Amino acid sequence: MEQLKFPKELLYSPTHEWVRVEGNKAIIGITDYAQSELGDITYLELPKVGDNIEVGQPFGVIESIKADEELFAPISGRVVAINQKAVENPEIINYDPYGDGWIIAVEINQSNELKTLMSAEQYRRMLEQEGRI
């Protein structure tokens, strides 16, 4: 199995989403681990721009040849962008989960929620402790 990536500049949720903070916006995607477990991603169901998402609540669905999984909001906010490229070509998430495979961008409305997310090292340790890697 190819070595999983855990970019240090990102924050991670226990439900395998990542967050990149850019000013008052958060770019959200799924981790390399999540995409590798899902296998070939075939479909994304996402909220609309302007929708609000709540931390810990489902905000969409990602489908693959193996499973359909809910996407959980790592933070609360108003959706300001969806990755149309990933909607049209969901397999981009398999190839580049931390770059072109981002999923949505939200305007952060409770920055204190970022403190509940994990560093790359904490996320990797969680996966190791759960026997996933």
Buried (B, 14 or more C-beta within 10 A) or exposed (E): EEEBEBBEEBBBBBBBBBBBBEEEBBBBBBBBBBBBBBEEBBEBEBBEEEBBBBBBEBBBEBBBEEEEBEBBBBBBBBBBBBBEEBBEBBBBBBEBBBEBBBBBBBBBEEEEBBEEBBBBEEBBEBBEEEEEB
